[in-house]
Amino acid sequence: MNKREYDLEERLLEYSVRIIKLVEKLPNTRTGNHVAGQLMKSGTSPYANHGEAQAAESLKDFIHKMRICLKELRESKRWLRLIQRVPLIKPPDKVDDLLQETEELIKIFATSIRTAEKNRENKK
């Protein structure tokens, strides 16, 4: 994705697509299959959980669901770094762009959570 997308839902959908495509390229080995399963779960979860956050029943519920997205993105970052370090994808720098997008999404979610928590405190 050359042009940075500001629609978070679309950006998370594209992120999930990229995760799926990467997972499909991992080797069909014990290690590759294990990492593939873990990354598939953590890397596609933010898209679905963001949808849950949009339908949150309260600000507390919204923050909770956004934290799940953040947690899953941080886990995905770890799996991507492991894929590079082993390396399970060659050349390992093929994962750089996806790692950068993961970092950017982590920052977006961390900021959104802080803002929502501030708003919750101001309502008290």
C-alpha positions, -999 to +999 in steps of 0.1 A: +000+000+000+018+031-012-008+057-002-015+056+035-051+048+042-068+068+069-100+047+070-090+024+099-115-003+090-101-005+054-065-003+067-072-032+091-088-052+063-058-047+041-035-056+070-054-089+075-051-096+037-013-090+039-011-113+070-030-141+052-008-138+021+024-139+043+011-169+062+004-188+029+041-183+020+055-198+053+071-232+049+050-264+054+072-275+083+064-280+120+078-245+128+062-229+098+028-243+106+030-234+142+040-198+135+014-196+106-014-206+130-004-181+157+001-152+132-031-160+114-050-156+147-033-126+160-029-108+127-065-111+116-081-105+150-077-066+150-100-063+120-128-082+137-123-067+171-123-032+157-157-040+143-167-051+178-153-018+192-174+002+168-205-016+182-194-012+218-222-008+243-203+017+265-170+036+266-156+010+289-166-017+265-150+003+236-117+007+255-117-031+263-122-041+227-096-016+215-071-030+241-077-065+226-068-050+191-036-035+206-027-068+223-031-088+191-011-063+171+017-065+196+016-103+194+017-101+156+048-079+158+065-106+178+056-133+153+068-112+124+101-105+141+105-142+147+097-149+110+125-125+101+150-138+126+148-175+118+142-166+087+111-184+076+107-160+046+136-152+024+149-126+021+139-116+056+135-080+046+103-090+028+086-086+062+099-051+068+068-033+053+044-054+072+063-048+104+063-011+098+025-012+093+021-032+125+041-005+144+019+023+129-013+004+138+000-001+174+006+036+177-029+044+164-046+020+188-024+031+218-033+068+211-070+060+206-071+041+239-054+070+258-079+094+243-109+072+252-095+068+287-091+105+291-127+110+279-139+085+304-121+102+332-135+136+322-171+121+324-166+111+360 
